[in-house]
Amino acid sequence: MASQWRAGRVRSSTTTIFAEMSALAVSTGSVNLGQGFPDTDGPAFMLAAAEQAIANGVNQYPPGRGIAPLRQAIADHSARHYGLGYDPDAEVLVTTGATEALASAILAFVDPGDEVIALEPFYDSYAASIDLAGGTRVGVGLFGPDFRLDLDEFAAAFTPRTKLVLINSPHNPTGTVLDRAELAEIARLAVEHDVLVVCDEVYEHLVFDDARHVPLATFPGMRERTVRISSSGKTYSATGWKIGWALGTPELISEVTAVKQFLTYVSGAPFQPAIARALNEGDDWVAALRADLQRKRDRLAAGLRGIGLEPAMPRGTYFMTTDVRPLGYADGIEFCRDLPTRCGVVAIPHQVFYDDIEAGRPYVRWAFCKRDEVLDTAIERLNRGLGRTSG
């Protein structure tokens, strides 16, 4: 229940669905395939670097924009992987995870009444940040069953009030990776309408099969109007460290910094040198992680098919989506709230990511960034609880 003093722009005063489902997982002893965190650690050399930094006294405030070696490593990483160069002193900002970078960017650029086009379903922090800025969300659907972007709908979403476009690819929760043709049209429209673009690229390296992440900033006219946001949490299995970053022109990064400095000021001093080392030395580790996640994706998909659920196979992230109607459920929230007591497994309902609730109602998101034995236990419990035998 909200208090009588709650600000009107804060549309929700409840805990997130992730907190609710994770609490259910603990209280019921369930396997948690809901919240997207891995159950194994990142590269040993990275962990050792953080331990050494703590032992060496790197425990006080770092520089406001992040330590120089980390900013240099972020810039080098961008140049190495995408051919996009950034000045580490003027065009790179270290943040407390990608969530803070996104919130800082939205608060820096969105005024009350401005419209923000975002791909729907959208990660829940997008909605909260746009609300806090007083902006208006304009969702463009990546709706089931294929979860592909309708470019005509995207083009029609622009109005004279459009200030910012928020693009998430690889896309959470659907696992869609926008292809070059889709990105080219997004870029063309952004330039035509002279809008700013914020790109959430946190799953940039977690792509499968023939998918490839191509930053929108590589397209003509986009480098100067794009803020790129990513983080170490997903790439290096260190979600609790909360080390993210933003890349953009000096003017854009200065404006994001002006907001960020009053949110957390600085972030994770002993983790920053460790992430710098991971960015510089961890490409082989990330390649092995990507191959392992693709194998886990296929393992979970086979298990879900065995209980009568056909996954929409993701080309990126570490989430997959199923329609739960074949199991007799019309509502994903009902299914996810039943699942812990019925099966001892937790998942996340899609509809919490949507403004168009009906579009997301029958879908559920499953995380496959777990050890094989955890995935196997989950499938065994689902088979037993749902009364099906594996195929």
C-alpha positions as CSV (number, residue, x, y, z in Angstrom):
1,M,0.0,0.0,0.0
2,A,1.3,3.4,-0.9
3,S,1.7,6.2,1.7
4,Q,-0.3,9.4,1.4
5,W,3.0,11.2,0.6
6,R,4.1,9.2,-2.4
7,A,5.1,11.3,-5.4
8,G,2.7,10.9,-8.3
9,R,5.5,10.3,-10.8
10,V,6.4,7.1,-8.8
11,R,3.8,4.8,-10.2
12,S,4.9,1.7,-8.2
13,S,5.9,1.5,-4.5
14,T,5.9,-2.3,-4.5
15,T,8.9,-4.6,-4.7
16,T,9.9,-5.7,-8.2
17,I,8.7,-9.0,-9.6
18,F,12.4,-10.2,-9.3
19,A,12.4,-9.6,-5.6
20,E,9.0,-11.4,-5.2
21,M,10.1,-14.4,-7.2
22,S,13.5,-14.6,-5.6
23,A,11.8,-14.5,-2.2
24,L,9.5,-17.3,-3.3
25,A,12.5,-19.3,-4.4
26,V,14.1,-19.1,-1.0
27,S,10.9,-19.7,1.0
28,T,10.0,-22.8,-1.1
29,G,13.5,-24.1,-1.7
30,S,12.9,-23.7,-5.5
31,V,15.4,-23.7,-8.3
32,N,15.6,-20.0,-9.4
33,L,15.4,-19.7,-13.1
34,G,13.8,-16.3,-12.7
35,Q,16.4,-13.6,-11.8
36,G,19.2,-13.3,-14.4
37,F,22.3,-14.0,-12.4
38,P,24.8,-16.8,-13.0
39,D,25.6,-19.3,-10.3
40,T,29.3,-19.5,-11.1
41,D,32.0,-16.8,-10.9
42,G,33.9,-15.0,-13.5
43,P,37.6,-15.5,-14.5
44,A,39.9,-16.4,-11.6
45,F,42.5,-13.7,-12.6
46,M,39.8,-11.1,-12.3
47,L,38.7,-12.3,-8.9
48,A,42.3,-12.3,-7.7
49,A,42.8,-8.8,-9.0
50,A,39.9,-7.6,-6.8
51,E,41.3,-9.4,-3.8
52,Q,44.7,-7.8,-4.3
53,A,43.2,-4.4,-4.7
54,I,41.4,-4.7,-1.4
55,A,44.6,-6.0,0.3
56,N,46.5,-3.0,-1.2
57,G,44.1,-0.5,0.2
58,V,42.1,0.4,-2.9
59,N,39.0,1.0,-0.7
60,Q,38.3,4.7,-0.8
61,Y,36.6,6.9,-3.3
62,P,38.0,6.5,-6.9
63,P,37.9,9.4,-9.3
64,G,34.3,10.5,-10.2
65,R,34.5,9.2,-13.8
66,G,36.3,6.0,-12.8
67,I,39.9,5.1,-12.5
68,A,42.0,5.9,-15.6
69,P,43.1,2.3,-16.3
70,L,39.4,1.2,-16.4
71,R,38.4,4.0,-18.7
72,Q,41.3,3.2,-21.0
73,A,40.3,-0.5,-21.0
74,I,36.7,0.4,-21.8
75,A,37.8,2.6,-24.7
76,D,40.3,-0.1,-26.0
77,H,37.6,-2.8,-25.8
78,S,35.2,-0.7,-27.9
79,A,38.0,0.0,-30.5
80,R,39.1,-3.7,-30.6
81,H,35.6,-5.2,-31.0
82,Y,33.7,-2.6,-33.0
83,G,36.2,-0.1,-34.5
84,L,34.6,2.7,-32.4
85,G,37.2,4.9,-30.7
86,Y,36.5,6.9,-27.6
87,D,38.6,9.3,-25.6
88,P,39.0,7.7,-22.2
89,D,39.3,11.0,-20.5
90,A,36.3,12.8,-22.1
91,E,34.0,10.2,-23.5
92,V,33.9,7.3,-20.9
93,L,32.1,7.3,-17.6
94,V,32.2,4.4,-15.1
95,T,28.8,3.9,-13.3
96,T,27.2,1.7,-10.7
97,G,26.1,-0.9,-13.2
98,A,24.2,-0.3,-16.4
99,T,21.1,0.5,-14.4
100,E,22.6,3.6,-13.0
101,A,24.0,4.6,-16.4
102,L,20.5,4.2,-17.9
103,A,18.8,6.2,-15.1
104,S,21.4,8.9,-15.3
105,A,21.0,9.2,-19.1
106,I,17.2,9.3,-19.0
107,L,17.2,11.9,-16.2
108,A,19.9,13.9,-18.0
109,F,18.0,14.2,-21.3
110,V,14.2,13.7,-20.7
111,D,12.0,16.6,-19.5
112,P,8.4,16.3,-18.4
113,G,6.3,15.8,-21.5
114,D,9.1,14.4,-23.7
115,E,8.4,11.0,-25.4
116,V,10.8,8.1,-25.2
117,I,10.4,5.3,-27.7
118,A,11.4,2.0,-26.3
119,L,11.3,-1.6,-27.5
120,E,8.4,-3.4,-25.6
121,P,8.7,-5.6,-23.6
122,F,11.2,-3.4,-21.8
123,Y,13.4,-4.1,-18.7
124,D,11.5,-2.7,-15.7
125,S,14.1,0.0,-14.8
126,Y,13.4,1.8,-18.1
127,A,9.8,2.4,-17.2
128,A,10.7,3.6,-13.7
129,S,13.4,6.0,-14.9
130,I,11.2,7.5,-17.6
131,D,8.4,8.0,-15.0
132,L,10.9,9.7,-12.6
133,A,12.0,12.0,-15.4
134,G,8.3,12.9,-16.1
135,G,8.6,11.5,-19.6
136,T,6.1,9.5,-21.6
137,R,6.8,5.9,-22.7
138,V,6.0,4.9,-26.2
139,G,6.4,1.2,-26.6
140,V,7.1,-0.5,-30.0
141,G,6.4,-4.1,-29.8
142,L,8.7,-7.1,-30.0
143,F,5.7,-9.2,-29.5
144,G,5.2,-13.0,-29.6
145,P,5.3,-15.5,-31.0
146,D,8.3,-14.4,-33.1
147,F,9.4,-11.4,-31.1
148,R,10.6,-9.4,-34.2
149,L,10.6,-5.6,-34.6
150,D,7.9,-4.1,-36.8
151,L,9.8,-1.3,-38.5
152,D,6.6,0.3,-39.8
153,E,5.3,0.5,-36.3
154,F,8.6,1.9,-35.1
155,A,8.6,4.6,-37.8
156,A,5.0,5.5,-36.8
157,A,6.0,6.0,-33.2
158,F,7.9,9.2,-33.8
159,T,6.1,12.5,-33.1
160,P,7.2,16.1,-32.6
161,R,7.5,15.3,-28.8
162,T,10.0,12.4,-29.3
163,K,13.2,13.3,-27.5
164,L,14.9,10.0,-27.1
165,V,15.0,6.4,-28.4
166,L,16.0,3.6,-26.1
167,I,17.3,0.5,-27.9
168,N,18.1,-2.8,-26.1
169,S,19.9,-5.4,-28.3
170,P,20.6,-8.2,-27.5
171,H,17.1,-7.7,-26.0
172,N,16.0,-8.7,-22.5
173,P,13.6,-10.5,-22.1
174,T,13.0,-11.9,-25.6
175,G,16.6,-12.7,-26.6
176,T,16.1,-10.9,-30.0
177,V,19.3,-9.5,-31.6
178,L,18.5,-6.7,-34.1
179,D,20.1,-7.4,-37.5
180,R,22.0,-4.9,-39.6
181,A,18.9,-4.0,-41.7
182,E,16.8,-3.3,-38.7
183,L,19.6,-1.2,-37.1
184,A,20.1,0.7,-40.3
185,E,16.5,1.8,-40.4
186,I,16.5,2.7,-36.7
187,A,19.6,4.9,-37.4
188,R,18.0,6.5,-40.5
189,L,14.9,7.4,-38.5
190,A,16.9,8.8,-35.6
191,V,18.9,11.0,-37.9
192,E,15.7,12.1,-39.8
193,H,13.9,13.1,-36.6
194,D,17.1,14.4,-35.0
195,V,16.7,12.5,-31.7
196,L,19.1,11.2,-29.1
197,V,19.5,7.4,-28.8
198,V,20.5,5.5,-25.7
199,C,21.7,1.9,-26.4
200,D,21.6,-0.8,-23.7
201,E,24.3,-3.2,-24.8
202,V,24.8,-5.2,-21.6
203,Y,24.5,-8.5,-23.4
204,E,26.8,-7.5,-26.3
205,H,29.0,-10.6,-26.1
206,L,26.3,-13.1,-25.2
207,V,25.1,-13.9,-28.7
208,F,24.6,-17.3,-30.3
209,D,24.5,-19.2,-33.6
210,D,25.1,-16.7,-36.4
211,A,24.0,-13.6,-34.5
212,R,26.4,-10.7,-34.2
213,H,26.0,-7.6,-32.1
214,V,26.5,-4.4,-34.1
215,P,26.5,-1.2,-32.1
216,L,24.0,1.4,-33.5
217,A,26.8,4.0,-33.1
218,T,28.6,2.5,-36.1
219,F,25.9,3.7,-38.5
220,P,26.1,7.0,-40.4
221,G,25.2,10.0,-38.3
222,M,24.9,8.0,-35.1
223,R,28.2,8.4,-33.2
224,E,27.4,11.9,-32.2
225,R,23.8,11.2,-31.1
226,T,24.3,7.9,-29.3
227,V,25.0,7.0,-25.6
228,R,26.2,3.4,-25.5
229,I,25.8,1.7,-22.1
230,S,27.2,-1.7,-21.0
231,S,28.5,-3.4,-18.0
232,S,30.8,-6.1,-16.6
233,G,28.1,-8.0,-14.8
234,K,26.8,-10.2,-17.6
235,T,30.0,-10.5,-19.6
236,Y,32.2,-11.5,-16.7
237,S,29.6,-13.2,-14.3
238,A,30.0,-10.5,-11.7
239,T,26.5,-9.1,-11.4
240,G,27.0,-8.1,-7.7
241,W,30.0,-5.9,-8.5
242,K,27.9,-3.3,-10.3
243,I,30.5,-1.9,-12.6
244,G,29.0,-0.4,-15.7
245,W,29.8,2.4,-18.1
246,A,28.6,4.9,-20.6
247,L,30.2,6.0,-23.9
248,G,29.4,9.0,-25.9
249,T,30.6,12.5,-27.0
250,P,32.2,14.7,-24.4
251,E,29.0,16.8,-24.2
252,L,26.7,13.8,-23.7
253,I,29.0,12.2,-21.1
254,S,29.4,15.4,-19.2
255,E,25.6,15.7,-19.0
256,V,25.2,12.1,-17.9
257,T,28.0,12.6,-15.3
258,A,26.2,15.7,-13.9
259,V,23.3,13.4,-12.9
260,K,25.3,10.3,-11.9
261,Q,27.4,12.2,-9.4
262,F,24.3,12.8,-7.3
263,L,23.1,9.2,-7.4
264,T,26.0,7.1,-6.2
265,Y,28.9,9.6,-6.8
266,V,31.4,6.8,-7.4
267,S,31.4,3.0,-7.7
268,G,33.3,-0.1,-6.4
269,A,36.9,1.1,-6.0
270,P,38.5,-2.4,-5.6
271,F,36.5,-3.9,-8.5
272,Q,37.5,-1.3,-11.0
273,P,41.1,-2.5,-11.5
274,A,39.8,-6.0,-11.7
275,I,37.3,-5.2,-14.5
276,A,40.1,-3.3,-16.3
277,R,42.1,-6.4,-16.3
278,A,39.2,-8.5,-17.5
279,L,38.5,-6.2,-20.4
280,N,42.1,-6.3,-21.4
281,E,42.8,-10.0,-21.0
282,G,39.4,-11.8,-20.9
283,D,38.4,-12.2,-24.5
284,D,39.1,-15.9,-24.6
285,W,37.2,-16.4,-21.3
286,V,34.2,-14.6,-22.7
287,A,34.3,-16.8,-25.9
288,A,34.3,-19.9,-23.8
289,L,31.4,-18.5,-21.7
290,R,29.4,-17.8,-24.8
291,A,29.9,-21.3,-26.1
292,D,28.9,-22.7,-22.7
293,L,25.8,-20.6,-22.6
294,Q,24.7,-21.7,-26.1
295,R,25.0,-25.3,-24.9
296,K,23.0,-24.5,-21.7
297,R,20.4,-22.8,-23.9
298,D,19.9,-25.9,-26.0
299,R,19.9,-28.1,-22.8
300,L,17.1,-26.1,-21.2
301,A,15.1,-25.8,-24.5
302,A,15.1,-29.6,-24.9
303,G,13.9,-30.0,-21.3
304,L,11.1,-27.5,-21.8
305,R,10.0,-29.1,-25.0
306,G,9.7,-32.4,-23.0
307,I,7.1,-30.9,-20.8
308,G,5.1,-29.4,-23.7
309,L,6.6,-25.9,-23.9
310,E,8.1,-24.7,-27.2
311,P,10.8,-22.0,-26.6
312,A,11.3,-19.0,-28.8
313,M,15.0,-19.7,-29.2
314,P,17.0,-16.7,-28.2
315,R,19.9,-15.4,-30.4
316,G,21.3,-13.5,-27.5
317,T,21.2,-12.9,-23.7
318,Y,20.7,-15.8,-21.3
319,F,16.9,-15.9,-21.3
320,M,14.4,-17.8,-23.2
321,T,10.6,-17.4,-23.5
322,T,7.8,-19.9,-23.6
323,D,4.0,-19.6,-24.1
324,V,2.4,-21.4,-21.1
325,R,-1.0,-21.8,-22.7
326,P,-0.2,-25.4,-23.8
327,L,-0.1,-26.3,-20.1
328,G,-3.5,-24.9,-19.5
329,Y,-2.5,-21.5,-18.2
330,A,-3.8,-18.3,-19.8
331,D,-1.8,-16.0,-17.5
332,G,2.0,-16.0,-16.9
333,I,1.7,-14.5,-13.5
334,E,-0.6,-17.2,-12.3
335,F,1.7,-19.8,-13.7
336,C,4.8,-18.3,-12.1
337,R,3.1,-18.0,-8.7
338,D,1.9,-21.6,-8.9
339,L,5.2,-23.0,-10.1
340,P,7.3,-22.8,-6.8
341,T,4.8,-24.8,-4.7
342,R,3.7,-27.1,-7.6
343,C,7.2,-27.8,-9.0
344,G,9.9,-26.1,-6.9
345,V,11.0,-23.9,-9.8
346,V,10.8,-20.1,-10.3
347,A,10.4,-18.2,-13.5
348,I,9.5,-14.6,-14.4
349,P,6.2,-13.6,-16.1
350,H,6.6,-11.6,-19.2
351,Q,3.7,-9.2,-18.7
352,V,5.6,-7.2,-16.0
353,F,7.8,-5.9,-18.9
354,Y,4.8,-4.6,-20.9
355,D,2.5,-1.6,-21.1
356,D,0.3,-3.8,-23.3
357,I,-0.4,-6.4,-20.7
358,E,-2.4,-8.6,-23.0
359,A,0.6,-8.9,-25.4
360,G,2.7,-10.4,-22.6
361,R,0.1,-12.3,-20.6
362,P,0.8,-15.9,-21.8
363,Y,4.6,-15.7,-21.9
364,V,7.2,-16.6,-19.3
365,R,11.0,-16.0,-19.2
366,W,13.5,-18.6,-18.1
367,A,17.1,-18.0,-17.2
368,F,19.6,-20.6,-18.4
369,C,22.8,-19.1,-16.9
370,K,23.0,-21.9,-14.4
371,R,25.1,-25.0,-13.8
372,D,24.0,-28.1,-15.7
373,E,23.0,-29.9,-12.6
374,V,20.7,-27.0,-11.6
375,L,19.1,-26.9,-15.1
376,D,18.6,-30.7,-14.9
377,T,17.1,-30.5,-11.4
378,A,14.7,-27.8,-12.7
379,I,13.6,-29.9,-15.6
380,E,13.1,-33.0,-13.4
381,R,10.9,-31.0,-11.0
382,L,8.9,-29.5,-13.9
383,N,8.3,-33.0,-15.3
384,R,7.2,-34.3,-11.9
385,G,5.1,-31.3,-10.9
386,L,3.4,-30.8,-14.2
387,G,2.7,-34.5,-14.7
388,R,4.6,-34.9,-18.0
389,T,7.4,-37.2,-19.0
390,S,10.5,-35.8,-20.8
391,G,10.8,-36.4,-24.5
